[in-house]
Amino acid sequence: MPEFAVSEEKNRWLAQKMAALGVREEDLTETFVRSSGNGGQHVNKTSSCVQLKHNPTGIRVTCMRERSQSVNRFLARRELLERIELVSGVVTPEMKRIEKLRKQKDRRRRRNSA
């Protein structure tokens, strides 16, 4: 697996997560295009936007959050893994957090309407 311009810990986490979900680098199609938005001349001259497709599931992710292509490659893989987890039905910490917020909102709504 390639190393990205993030910490060793994050690279290790990504490798473990990909192994746990059964996602291999060979299953990914990666393309690079020019980004848009903030970043000035750097963004206009380099292809830092990453488009990642997981061939077995057909899930496609585009990431142009950072100016660095390497960081965007890491972020795209992280987002792809989150989407694969969502499709597979695994309960993620993010899903638990959203459910907790939804319950709090429902409780407040019931309290205010009574």
C-alpha positions in Angstrom: 0.0 0.0 0.0 1.3 3.5 -0.8 2.4 5.8 1.9 0.6 9.2 2.0 1.7 12.6 3.4 0.0 12.0 6.7 1.3 10.6 10.0 2.5 7.0 10.3 -0.4 6.3 12.7 -2.9 7.4 10.1 -1.2 5.3 7.4 -1.3 2.3 9.7 -5.0 2.9 10.5 -5.9 3.1 6.8 -4.1 -0.2 6.0 -5.8 -1.9 8.9 -9.3 -0.6 8.0 -8.8 -1.6 4.4 -7.8 -5.1 5.4 -10.8 -5.4 7.8 -13.2 -4.4 5.1 -11.5 -6.5 2.5 -10.7 -3.6 0.2 -7.6 -4.1 -1.9 -5.6 -1.5 -3.8 -6.1 -3.6 -6.9 -9.9 -3.0 -6.6 -9.5 0.8 -6.7 -9.4 2.9 -9.9 -7.7 6.3 -9.2 -7.7 9.3 -11.5 -6.4 12.8 -10.9 -8.0 16.0 -12.3 -7.6 19.7 -11.7 -9.2 21.1 -8.6 -11.3 24.2 -8.3 -11.8 26.7 -5.6 -9.3 28.3 -3.2 -5.6 27.6 -3.6 -4.6 30.1 -6.3 -2.0 29.3 -8.9 -1.0 26.0 -7.2 -4.5 24.6 -7.7 -4.7 25.8 -11.3 -1.4 24.2 -12.3 -1.6 20.8 -10.6 -4.0 17.9 -10.7 -4.6 17.6 -7.0 -8.2 16.5 -7.1 -8.5 12.7 -6.6 -11.4 10.6 -8.0 -11.5 7.1 -6.5 -13.7 4.3 -7.6 -14.2 0.9 -5.9 -14.7 -1.4 -8.8 -16.6 -4.3 -7.0 -19.2 -2.0 -5.5 -19.2 0.8 -8.0 -18.9 3.5 -5.2 -17.2 6.6 -6.5 -15.6 9.3 -4.3 -14.1 12.7 -5.3 -11.8 14.6 -2.9 -10.4 18.1 -3.5 -10.4 19.3 0.1 -6.6 20.0 0.4 -4.0 21.5 -2.0 -1.8 18.3 -1.7 -2.6 15.4 -4.0 -1.1 12.9 -1.5 -3.4 14.2 1.4 -6.4 14.1 -0.9 -5.5 10.5 -1.8 -5.6 9.6 1.9 -8.9 11.5 2.5 -10.5 9.9 -0.6 -9.7 6.4 0.7 -11.0 7.3 4.1 -14.3 8.5 2.7 -14.6 5.5 0.4 -14.2 3.2 3.4 -16.9 5.1 5.3 -19.3 4.7 2.4 -18.5 1.0 2.1 -19.2 0.5 5.8 -22.5 2.4 5.3 -23.6 0.2 2.5 -22.5 -3.0 4.3 -24.7 -2.1 7.3 -21.9 -2.0 9.8 -22.7 0.4 12.7 -19.9 3.0 12.7 -19.1 5.5 15.5 -20.3 8.3 13.1 -23.7 6.5 12.7 -24.0 6.2 16.5 -23.2 9.9 16.9 -25.9 10.9 14.3 -28.5 8.6 16.0 -27.7 10.1 19.4 -28.2 13.6 18.0 -31.5 12.6 16.3 -32.8 11.2 19.6 -31.9 14.4 21.4 -33.6 16.5 18.8 -36.8 14.3 19.1 -36.8 14.7 22.9 -36.5 18.4 22.6 -39.3 18.6 20.1 -41.6 16.5 22.3 -40.8 18.7 25.4 -41.4 21.9 23.5 -44.7 20.8 22.0 -46.2 19.6 25.3 
